[in-house]
Amino acid sequence: MTVKEYNNCVDNFSNAVYRFILKSLRDAEKSQDIVQDSFEKMWMNVEKIDFERAKSYLFTTAYHTMIDLIRREKHKVDFESVKLNEYSHSEHYSDIQEILRNAVDKLSEIQKTVTLLRDYEGYSYQEIGEITGLNESQVKVYIYRARVALKNYIGSMETVV
């Protein structure tokens, strides 16, 4: 396709492509952007496109560009439409240290000891076993049970924070 043929496409098809996209999106600015992107893609491939198929190429490109935009925007949320009450936790107590301290205090003495040695002090299972007189598999079981108990006591972090 030549430059003159490309310019003819712009003159002849830009309004039709715009109306086609506008009917689907119902947003003039986004529709204009898609038309512009479609003509830009056409310009980038001007040597590969046959003038006889230019209209088809434009409509197909515009359609795919519109679908891409719709998919991208599906994952975005308009800040104005967010209900702050759903995401605020003002009614929840959020002193995490105190909540964790209370949760750890609910554990049995051995669970508390192995959990603190592992998670707060960073000892290995073997080192914890040497300190407490337990074998490594017992240490792992106590730590697992303690973490399950902590999770059940605290619940999800969304309710805490």
Backbone torsions as a table, in degrees:
resi	resn	phi	psi	omega
1	MET	NA	139.0	-179.9
2	THR	-90.0	171.4	178.3
3	VAL	-64.6	-38.5	179.2
4	LYS	-64.5	-41.7	178.1
5	GLU	-65.8	-38.0	176.5
6	TYR	-61.3	-46.0	178.6
7	ASN	-62.7	-36.1	174.8
8	ASN	-62.5	-39.7	177.4
9	CYS	-62.1	-43.4	178.4
10	VAL	-60.1	-47.4	-178.5
11	ASP	-64.8	-41.5	-172.2
12	ASN	-85.2	-31.7	-169.2
13	PHE	-114.8	-11.3	-174.0
14	SER	-62.1	-42.7	179.6
15	ASN	-65.9	-40.2	-179.5
16	ALA	-66.1	-42.7	178.6
17	VAL	-64.8	-42.4	179.5
18	TYR	-59.6	-47.8	179.9
19	ARG	-62.8	-39.7	179.1
20	PHE	-59.8	-46.8	-178.6
21	ILE	-72.6	-39.5	-179.3
22	LEU	-61.0	-36.8	178.4
23	LYS	-61.8	-34.7	-178.6
24	SER	-82.6	-45.7	-174.2
25	LEU	-85.3	-33.1	-175.1
26	ARG	58.5	35.3	177.2
27	ASP	-140.5	111.0	-173.2
28	ALA	-63.0	-44.4	-176.9
29	GLU	-65.5	-44.7	178.6
30	LYS	-65.0	-37.0	178.6
31	SER	-64.4	-42.8	176.8
32	GLN	-62.2	-41.0	178.3
33	ASP	-61.8	-41.7	-179.5
34	ILE	-66.3	-41.7	178.1
35	VAL	-61.7	-44.9	179.8
36	GLN	-62.9	-43.2	177.8
37	ASP	-62.2	-38.2	-179.9
38	SER	-65.3	-44.0	178.1
39	PHE	-68.4	-32.6	176.2
40	GLU	-64.9	-44.5	177.8
41	LYS	-62.5	-37.7	177.9
42	MET	-64.4	-42.7	-179.8
43	TRP	-63.1	-38.5	-180.0
44	MET	-65.1	-26.7	-178.7
45	ASN	-113.7	24.3	-172.0
46	VAL	-58.4	-34.4	-179.4
47	GLU	-73.2	-24.0	-176.2
48	LYS	-89.7	-15.5	-173.1
49	ILE	-96.3	132.8	175.5
50	ASP	-82.8	135.8	-177.1
51	PHE	-58.1	-34.1	-178.9
52	GLU	-65.5	-24.2	-177.3
53	ARG	-107.7	10.2	-175.0
54	ALA	-63.2	-42.2	-179.3
55	LYS	-62.6	-45.6	178.3
56	SER	-61.3	-43.5	178.5
57	TYR	-59.5	-45.6	-178.6
58	LEU	-62.3	-47.5	-178.0
59	PHE	-66.1	-40.2	178.4
60	THR	-65.0	-45.1	179.5
61	THR	-63.2	-43.6	179.2
62	ALA	-63.1	-41.6	179.2
63	TYR	-61.6	-48.6	-179.3
64	HIS	-65.3	-36.7	176.9
65	THR	-65.1	-40.2	177.9
66	MET	-64.4	-43.8	179.2
67	ILE	-61.8	-42.5	177.3
68	ASP	-60.0	-42.8	178.9
69	LEU	-63.1	-44.6	179.8
70	ILE	-61.5	-42.9	179.4
71	ARG	-64.6	-40.8	178.6
72	ARG	-64.6	-42.1	-176.4
73	GLU	-76.3	-18.7	177.6
74	LYS	-62.7	-30.7	-177.6
75	HIS	-89.0	-8.3	178.3
76	LYS	-92.9	151.3	177.2
77	VAL	-123.0	132.8	176.6
78	ASP	-71.2	126.7	-176.5
79	PHE	-59.7	-34.4	-178.6
80	GLU	-67.8	-26.9	-176.8
81	SER	-87.8	-5.8	-179.0
82	VAL	-74.9	131.4	177.4
83	LYS	-89.5	110.9	-175.3
84	LEU	-63.4	-29.0	-179.8
85	ASN	-62.9	-30.8	179.9
86	GLU	-71.6	-25.9	-174.3
87	TYR	-109.7	-7.6	179.2
88	SER	-89.8	149.8	-178.2
89	HIS	-125.7	40.6	-176.5
90	SER	-66.0	-24.2	-179.0
91	GLU	-83.6	-8.5	179.8
92	HIS	-96.0	148.6	176.0
93	TYR	-82.4	132.2	-171.4
94	SER	-127.1	29.1	172.5
95	ASP	-85.1	91.7	-171.6
96	ILE	-62.4	-39.3	179.8
97	GLN	-59.9	-43.5	-179.7
98	GLU	-67.3	-39.7	178.6
99	ILE	-63.3	-45.1	178.0
100	LEU	-63.4	-41.3	179.3
101	ARG	-60.9	-45.1	177.8
102	ASN	-63.3	-40.0	179.9
103	ALA	-65.1	-43.9	179.7
104	VAL	-65.9	-34.9	178.7
105	ASP	-65.5	-23.8	179.5
106	LYS	-76.5	-15.5	-178.8
107	LEU	-74.1	157.9	173.0
108	SER	-67.3	163.3	-174.8
109	GLU	-60.9	-42.0	-178.6
110	ILE	-70.2	-39.2	177.6
111	GLN	-64.1	-41.5	179.5
112	LYS	-63.1	-44.1	-177.8
113	THR	-62.5	-52.0	-176.5
114	VAL	-66.9	-35.7	179.3
115	THR	-67.3	-44.5	179.0
116	LEU	-64.4	-40.8	178.5
117	LEU	-64.2	-39.0	-177.5
118	ARG	-77.6	-53.9	-170.1
119	ASP	-85.5	-32.4	-178.3
120	TYR	-94.8	-39.0	-176.3
121	GLU	-96.3	-21.6	175.1
122	GLY	82.3	21.4	178.2
123	TYR	-72.6	153.1	176.0
124	SER	-78.5	166.5	178.6
125	TYR	-59.7	-41.1	-179.3
126	GLN	-63.5	-45.0	179.8
127	GLU	-64.3	-39.3	178.2
128	ILE	-64.8	-39.8	177.2
129	GLY	-61.0	-41.0	178.7
130	GLU	-66.6	-38.4	-179.1
131	ILE	-69.3	-43.2	-173.8
132	THR	-93.1	-13.8	-177.8
133	GLY	83.2	15.0	177.9
134	LEU	-100.6	158.5	172.9
135	ASN	-83.4	168.1	-172.6
136	GLU	-61.0	-39.9	-179.2
137	SER	-68.9	-34.6	175.8
138	GLN	-64.4	-40.4	178.5
139	VAL	-60.4	-46.0	-180.0
140	LYS	-61.6	-40.7	179.9
141	VAL	-65.0	-45.7	179.0
142	TYR	-62.5	-40.5	178.7
143	ILE	-65.8	-42.8	179.1
144	TYR	-61.0	-48.1	-179.0
145	ARG	-63.9	-36.8	178.5
146	ALA	-65.8	-42.7	179.9
147	ARG	-65.5	-38.6	176.1
148	VAL	-63.2	-43.4	179.1
149	ALA	-63.5	-40.7	178.3
150	LEU	-63.7	-43.6	179.8
151	LYS	-62.3	-42.5	179.6
152	ASN	-67.2	-37.1	180.0
153	TYR	-69.7	-47.0	-176.0
154	ILE	-78.2	-38.0	-173.8
155	GLY	83.4	-150.8	179.9
156	SER	-85.2	152.0	-179.4
157	MET	-64.9	-24.4	180.0
158	GLU	-64.5	-31.6	179.7
159	THR	-79.6	-22.4	-178.5
160	VAL	-83.2	-45.0	-173.9
161	VAL	-80.3	NA	NA
